Amino acid sequence: MRGLIGHPSPNPEVASELLLLPASALKMAGVFEVEVDGVHHDHGGHEDDKQIDMSQLSPEERWRLEHARMHAKHRGHEAMHAEMVLILIATLVIAQLLLVQWKQRHPKSYNLVTLFQMWVVPLYFTTKLHWWRFLITWLLFSTITAFVTFRATRKPLERTTPRLVYKWFLLLYKMSYATGIVGYSAIMFTLFGVNLIFRIKPEDAMDFGVSLLFYGLYYGVLGRDFAEMCADFMASTIGVNN
């Protein structure tokens, strides 16, 4: 036996998975190649691999077949994968050093750019992935915060604007804090199996907790940055220096 899926010296893990497949699946996939007396023979052919009737295989057999194909496709790429990991680590380290230097030398531009990215970038992913719940909360937050920020940047500053800014961001802080606490508690209760008392599936309880924790952290950090920006604008308008 020469190999599986057209590659010599198959991975033992791949071979063991393929041996668990029925003979019909192996024949359909064309995964056996035999070498006899130095002559290479391909049994099953690569033309048949494109015509595999996956409906005849069970889900477990399909998973094993796809897993074996994936191993065979990436066989011999270990060095390339290691280089990619090293490049990724080096890029992250260099990028972190540059961000630290940028924050120390130009804090205002750093805060504005990172705030804008954190505020706008999720809009693309939520629209593309159809996360309507997050999109609705994002639009609500953006509408109210944009109005408050608009009021805080007006000159001359109205007497009621500081109170409006304070009330909105204080409310946002309390809501974010409470949401994060509830989400964290839901995650911990799920880990300890408390959800089973109420007959709630672990995956549902964990999704609920992670979602609330994410909402609390995201809007909490975003609200803090907007509050700092509004405070700086109002301080410069009324002539107060930091």
Solvent accessible surface area in square Angstrom, and as a share of the most:
residue,aa,sasa,rsa
1,M,159,0.71
2,R,77,0.28
3,G,0,0.00
4,L,11,0.05
5,I,37,0.19
6,G,27,0.26
7,H,67,0.30
8,P,69,0.43
9,S,76,0.49
10,P,46,0.29
11,N,50,0.25
12,P,110,0.69
13,E,86,0.38
14,V,6,0.03
15,A,22,0.17
16,S,58,0.37
17,E,21,0.10
18,L,1,0.00
19,L,126,0.63
20,L,109,0.54
21,L,9,0.04
22,P,48,0.30
23,A,84,0.65
24,S,65,0.42
25,A,0,0.00
26,L,16,0.08
27,K,158,0.67
28,M,42,0.19
29,A,2,0.02
30,G,5,0.05
31,V,3,0.02
32,F,50,0.21
33,E,7,0.03
34,V,36,0.21
35,E,82,0.37
36,V,76,0.44
37,D,139,0.72
38,G,66,0.63
39,V,83,0.48
40,H,91,0.41
41,H,77,0.34
42,D,58,0.30
43,H,104,0.46
44,G,29,0.28
45,G,24,0.23
46,H,109,0.49
47,E,131,0.59
48,D,68,0.35
49,D,53,0.27
50,K,172,0.73
51,Q,147,0.65
52,I,26,0.13
53,D,59,0.31
54,M,52,0.23
55,S,92,0.60
56,Q,125,0.55
57,L,8,0.04
58,S,48,0.31
59,P,100,0.63
60,E,99,0.44
61,E,37,0.17
62,R,78,0.29
63,W,152,0.53
64,R,46,0.17
65,L,0,0.00
66,E,82,0.37
67,H,36,0.16
68,A,0,0.00
69,R,59,0.21
70,M,87,0.39
71,H,47,0.21
72,A,8,0.06
73,K,149,0.63
74,H,74,0.33
75,R,92,0.33
76,G,59,0.57
77,H,68,0.30
78,E,116,0.52
79,A,72,0.56
80,M,95,0.42
81,H,72,0.32
82,A,54,0.42
83,E,102,0.46
84,M,112,0.50
85,V,80,0.46
86,L,118,0.59
87,I,114,0.58
88,L,104,0.52
89,I,93,0.47
90,A,49,0.38
91,T,75,0.44
92,L,109,0.54
93,V,81,0.47
94,I,101,0.51
95,A,42,0.32
96,Q,105,0.47
97,L,110,0.55
98,L,117,0.58
99,L,75,0.37
100,V,59,0.34
101,Q,79,0.35
102,W,80,0.28
103,K,109,0.46
104,Q,127,0.56
105,R,173,0.63
106,H,111,0.50
107,P,66,0.41
108,K,164,0.69
109,S,46,0.30
110,Y,40,0.15
111,N,73,0.37
112,L,94,0.47
113,V,58,0.34
114,T,47,0.27
115,L,11,0.06
116,F,120,0.50
117,Q,97,0.43
118,M,58,0.26
119,W,57,0.20
120,V,52,0.30
121,V,74,0.42
122,P,26,0.16
123,L,59,0.29
124,Y,130,0.49
125,F,97,0.41
126,T,4,0.02
127,T,69,0.40
128,K,128,0.54
129,L,87,0.43
130,H,116,0.52
131,W,139,0.49
132,W,139,0.49
133,R,164,0.60
134,F,12,0.05
135,L,24,0.12
136,I,115,0.58
137,T,49,0.28
138,W,19,0.07
139,L,91,0.45
140,L,112,0.56
141,F,10,0.04
142,S,11,0.07
143,T,93,0.54
144,I,60,0.31
145,T,1,0.01
146,A,52,0.41
147,F,106,0.44
148,V,2,0.01
149,T,21,0.12
150,F,111,0.46
151,R,49,0.18
152,A,0,0.00
153,T,34,0.20
154,R,107,0.39
155,K,152,0.64
156,P,119,0.75
157,L,31,0.16
158,E,95,0.43
159,R,233,0.85
160,T,85,0.49
161,T,0,0.00
162,P,58,0.36
163,R,161,0.59
164,L,55,0.27
165,V,9,0.05
166,Y,142,0.54
167,K,119,0.50
168,W,32,0.11
169,F,18,0.07
170,L,63,0.31
171,L,92,0.46
172,L,13,0.06
173,Y,132,0.50
174,K,117,0.50
175,M,106,0.47
176,S,10,0.06
177,Y,135,0.51
178,A,55,0.42
179,T,39,0.23
180,G,11,0.11
181,I,89,0.45
182,V,77,0.44
183,G,0,0.00
184,Y,119,0.45
185,S,36,0.23
186,A,18,0.14
187,I,26,0.13
188,M,61,0.27
189,F,113,0.47
190,T,17,0.10
191,L,117,0.58
192,F,155,0.65
193,G,24,0.23
194,V,48,0.28
195,N,10,0.05
196,L,113,0.56
197,I,132,0.67
198,F,140,0.58
199,R,225,0.82
200,I,77,0.39
201,K,125,0.53
202,P,69,0.43
203,E,101,0.45
204,D,74,0.38
205,A,12,0.09
206,M,54,0.24
207,D,90,0.47
208,F,113,0.47
209,G,0,0.00
210,V,76,0.44
211,S,31,0.20
212,L,37,0.19
213,L,48,0.24
214,F,100,0.42
215,Y,31,0.12
216,G,5,0.05
217,L,108,0.54
218,Y,21,0.08
219,Y,17,0.07
220,G,24,0.23
221,V,57,0.33
222,L,0,0.00
223,G,5,0.04
224,R,135,0.49
225,D,30,0.16
226,F,13,0.05
227,A,29,0.22
228,E,92,0.41
229,M,33,0.15
230,C,0,0.00
231,A,49,0.38
232,D,76,0.39
233,F,87,0.36
234,M,25,0.11
235,A,20,0.16
236,S,76,0.49
237,T,36,0.21
238,I,111,0.56
239,G,60,0.57
240,V,83,0.48
241,N,139,0.71
242,N,174,0.89
